[in-house]
């Protein structure tokens, strides 16, 4: 790296800092900054362009161009050399701007006399705020030192913009963290919520951008990095060899923390005049900018690691921990990059909703959010950089949309939608104690899914007839150690106590794939969803499954017990698990413990193979529960975590309904009870079709029971069955249009 001239850069940064200390209006302050930069660099023009909206740049201040063009000249993202800098998020340096590809002449600025051009992005932590430009009449290429120095100045301007330094009378351009923003994500839990942002990891606020003593700042950086290295070593020692993935992340952290290149770049920034904090954040911003342009997933993960490491270093330097002293708002909407199930459980029902920058529809956080019945939107890009604690926020989990700092019109329309939803729920509440009995006389059992004790209070008010699925793995996933058998016994007993006379179907551990216990080594698998997971893990590692079965038997304490095994792909797997449970029953009998008064042992049909198991399998099981989420992804070969394909395939496609009819017929032939569990069971139109082909029980989230019951009570399932048969006979691909037409004829 070439040596930078310390004196000129430090002088420029100090002049900028002194300008910031004056109480000038925002526009006057920005005008002065362009003048200072032009004088310090010996150029004819210095201009600042800021984003007016996500696609439009506006000339907001200039020294050297025509003053009347300020706030009049605008460029689209990617338009001209300025737009090119903004789009690419990297410098453009040319000795002959008019001959540069993409050049756009703007006559109102009077720039035709200026030949050379250097533009650098104004950005903070990957957030593009604008472009800083210098120009000169003489044709010349700017040196690496000049580019580097201008990037440092642009970083300071970005910080000033973030802190609202240019807000004031006369400034018509957009300022970050002030304007309304619409973010589109992915629905992970339906529902709507209004509230205020509560950041899981609050952003570090840097107020001292320029240093007075480079040696003192270098010493601060060195001490902070040393502390960071020690903390990483302690984390590695604490983690031990239990979690291979965690160890790999920490090894990457250690590599970056000892990187001389990273350290040298920050030391160089400090010598140029930045504070230690500003130097760390400058490197972090460049890393985030590179994140968006790197196609390789492995390299993106490494840049994420560097980003996280920079946050740790900034917290050490500033003393700003996760606890900022701010009080949680009355209506908190949690905003995070990602979050584990244990952390989300700690927040509990205090939250109105959750918005994640990352996440997956089957992740631990999604499962917990569903259990807590709070709206969740995932993959909301840039939410953690756009949001500040206390920002007004609207979360539409049904549409996967987030309104940050919405205007009054959006807020009013959103509240109208929430009011309509509330009225609908009041209407459904009237049906709570009534059966889901269709006009043809068919009774469909509507059950609820659960996984936490927090779910059980919803059982009486939801109108559910049973807990059709209790996800037993959440107690394992939410801890950093294996739970004791006595803890499991107490937890399962509380579940049965809360359910009172209603049946609870306990699903044994469904781990693997995206659900990994933090204390369990996970094998590297090319396709975990179809790999070592669920019952396969239980049969290969029987110790944990046996302990869980013992806990369920003891929790029942003489009451009825229903147990089902997940992801059974062959009859032999069910036979092994079935025999294991019977052996544990015999063991408990010998020990003198109370045995269940009635024991039901079932299987979850989540693989197409099991639909074609021998007839003896259907006779051996006491019940079958179709796991709709997994079965659909395996049937269509469409990963439900992959947003490119998961919405392309419909439950009401004729091929899938025909396949489900095979399962219905086989269960009917064997006299085996059949239910359907999954997201589709909670969608009224889909639920109507499932009931219409003969599935007698549906299990869903509590909030879906009212809408599903309302529709079933208005429908005639014989008519639905005949309608689906006609769609099949006509060779149509999907039954949804016909079902929607049918529902439109039903009387409310």
Secondary structure, DSSP 4 states (H G I P E B T S, - for coil): -PPP-HHHHHHHHHHHHHHHHS---HHHHHHHHHHHHHHHHT-SEEEEEEEEETTEEEEEEEESS-GGGTTT-EEETTSHHHHHHHHHTS-EEES-GGGSTT----GGGTGGG--EEEEEEEEETTEEEEEEEEEESS--PPPHHHHHHHHHHHHHHHHHHHTTTT-STT--S--TTTS-EEEE-EEEE--EEEEEEEESSPPPP----B-S-HHHHHHHHHHHHHHHHHHHHHHHHHHTTS-HHHHHHHHHHHHHHT-HHHHHHHHHHHHHTB-HHHHHHHHHHHHHHHHTT---HHHHHHHHHHHHHHHHHHHHHH---S--SPPPPTTEEEEES---HHHHHHHGGG-SEEEESS--TTSHHHHHHHHHT-EEEE--TTHHHH--TT-EEEEETTTTEEEES--HHHHHHHHHHHHHHHHHHHHHHTTTTS--B-TTS-B-EEEEEE-SHHHHTHHHHHT-SSEEEEETTHHHHTSSSPPPHHHHHHHHHHHHHHHTTS-EEEEPP--BTTB--TTS-----TTGGGSS-THHHHHHSHHHHHHHHHHHHHHHTTS-EEEEESS--SHHHHHHHHHHHHHHHHHHHHTTPPPPSSEEEEEEE-SGGGGGS-HHHHHH-SEEEEEHHHHHHHHHT--TT-TTTTTSS-TTBHHHHHHHHHHHHHHHHHT-EEEEESGGGGSHHHHHHHHHTT--EEEE-HHHHHHHHHHHHHS-HHHHHHHHHHHHHTT-SBSHHHHHHHHHTS--
